[in-house]
Amino acid sequence: MNTSSYTELIKERLKSEEIKTIGNIDTSYKHAAVLIPFFREDDTLKVLFTKRTLNVEHHKGQISFPGGAVDKQDTSFLDTALRETEEEIGINSSHVSVLGRVDDIIAKASDFIIHPFVGTIPYPYNFKLSQVEVDRIIKVPLEVFDPVNSTAAGNIVDPGNVKSPVYEYKGEIIWGATARIMANVMRMIGDI
């Protein structure tokens, strides 16, 4: 399937799903937004993740999506996701093709309501990593997250006492809020 075909298919599937949004349920929660960047490499559909540094306030050393807390100047959650993506890995927002949203989730361990957006990015790309926030980029084939794929490493209960799938790829462990978001992505887009 060519890039245009899979992009349209993902967009249509996301559009056909009712998104579960979470509003201001409790003033102790902060809002954040992330981008789930899809791209093609070697005829394989992949997802780009970041490995967080040990210098960040939350989720030190974990695998995550580019994104972060809503700032006062952000006009929408999408603005937050795109701004944070540019700050963390250098992708200009005009180079992101937003395909849609997936369900909001709560990261109880850090008290965030996370608003995830799916988009495609050009690849290869001249990434510029924030040395404070991003240790490195990790590119994972989408098939790793297929629920029937044997690469799923099981489930854990994260520090926020929430059950989370766990995925392993080349020695990297994807779990917690990031893994729950990917499980939602796979549920919503189905088999691509």
Beta strands, then each sheet from edge to edge (+ up, - down):
strand 1: 30-41
strand 2: 44-52
strand 3: 63-64
strand 4: 67-69
strand 5: 97-101
strand 6: 105-107
strand 7: 112-120
strand 8: 134-141
strand 9: 152-157
strand 10: 163-169
strand 11: 172-174
sheet 1: 3+ 2- 1+ 4-
sheet 2: 3+ 2- 1+ 7+ 5-
sheet 3: 3+ 2- 1+ 7+ 6-
sheet 4: 3+ 2- 8+
sheet 5: 9+ 10- 11+
end
